[in-house]
Amino acid sequence: MTNRRNNLIILGLVVVLIGVAAYLIFVRQPVAEATRLGLDLEGGVSANLQGYKTNGEEVTREEMDLAAGVIRQRVDSLGVTEPEIQIQGDDQVVVNIPGITDADRAVEVIGRTAQLGFYEVLATVGGQPVPEDEIEDTKASLQDELEGDPAYEEGQTKILFEESPAPDGSGTIVQGYVVPAEPELTGQALDSAVQSQDQAGRRQVQMELTSEGGEGFGDLSQQIVDNALANGTPGGGRLAVVLDEDVVSAPVVDEPIYGGQVVIENQGSPGGLPQEEAKELEVVLQTGALPVNMEVLSVSSIGPTLGADSLRSGLLASLVGFGLVLVFLVIVYRVLGLIADLALIIYAFLLWGLIVAIPITMTLPGIAGIVLSIGVAADANVVIFERIKEEVRRGKTPRTAVGIGYQKGFKAILDGNLTTLITAFILFALSSGSVRGFAVLLVVGVILSMFTAVAVTRALLGVISGRGFHLSAPMMGISKKSLEEGRPARAGKTGAEARR
């Protein structure tokens, strides 16, 4: 009864997983958009970025290596996998991104320096909405006004601006701020950044500071409160959160803030920060600042390196290979082969669901990884079924032979799959680009095949046996000749044991 219940639980889980996979593939979005294709099959966007320093110093190769690593993290955070990132010369990096729909915005995010700073606001003007075409003129006017403010000292302070959409949609609110020339606290104090919502449901970005950063932020907020009190405006001090010389938030600080949590928000908008802006802030803050400034030299669309013909050929090869494996299993193992075929079809469908859910970008090497994993899944069934046939030839009943076959075959399958997984992990660690895609799909396929080839087939056989279906030797692909050859060997062995 326990085995029957376990078999039904496994098959019930399979039905649920198939339903989830079907939803991800067919319902959540059009089928044609469900699977992401890589640069070799779909093409994408190529951006050429050049690193530079504001002080005129030359950019080193080490700094460009660090910049390439940060850019890769940002591209991954945008939901794009398997980008091609290559350093050219000493100060340029080429980024090829597959399947991007908004190229300009993506390039802006990956090339953003993301230098974060916290400043005490010394003076501020502006705050009125202006039309889009008057923003630069308004900034120039506010610049002149702030330069005449007593708080402004050339060389000791600087003027920064904040632009935010007006809550009523009447334009853009432009504010100017006088802040110290250097930030009191930098992005090195940042530990993490994540999107969240306040109690009113407004979108914001919450930053968590390090312990040292939290202490420094507390001291800065205390300084702002003390200075506001000394200037006769208690509770009126402001803190400017600045990213790449743009003020993203300038909240009022009416009391010291300790604890290491800082929020970037827009309380003037009913929805808080715009969704895309919040996502960009989260990405650039979470991945950290680029070690050098980046200038976009060019952005261009690139076509697929292999194209639709290669995609069709790869898919056709996969389907033909899959079909031949199904036919082979039925011819050699009969009923056992039919059960293995059903498990392989379930495997293929669940693998497709995983590719969509994770998601994994499909490349031609990735398709090769899928074909190889199908072979691994079929091989697991071959090992078990040969064990079952061997036990039947020794005189065991089919039900007993099935139990022994799975018990003895599992260890061999586990050892073989572990070897494959180790190889795939090494490939992933030492390679890049599409080769990594091959390794990822191989790992996912091998792990999934362990479930379908062992647990699912055994559960199906258990349910069939429980329904009174008798598996005879010919139905397992065992000929009468092989059975007769096994009987004398058993008889001889039994006689030898009796004489002893």
Protein Blocks (a to p, Z undefined) as FASTA:
>chain_A
ZZmmmmmmmmmmmmmmmmmmmmmmmmmpcfklmpccdfklnopcddddddddfklpacdf
klmmmmmmmmmmmmmmnopahiacddehjlbccdddehiablmlmmmmmmpnoiacdddd
fbdeejiacdfklmmmmmmmmmmmmmmpmklcghjaccdddddddfklnaccdddddddf
bdfbdfklpmbdcddddfkopacddddddfklmmmmmmmmmmmmmmmmmnopghiaccdd
deehiafbdcddfbdcehjiacdddfkbmnlpafklmmmmmmmmmnopafbdcddfbdcd
dddfkbmmlmmmmmmmmmmmmmmmmmmmmmmnommmmmmmmmmmmmmmmmmmmmmmmpcc
ddfklmmmmmmmmmmmmmmmmmmmmmmmmmmmnopafklmmmmmmmmmmmmmmmmmmmmm
mmmmmmmmmgghjllmmmmmmmmmmmmmmmmmmmmmmmmmmmmmmnopacdfklnopafk
lmmmmmmmmmmmmmmmmmZZ
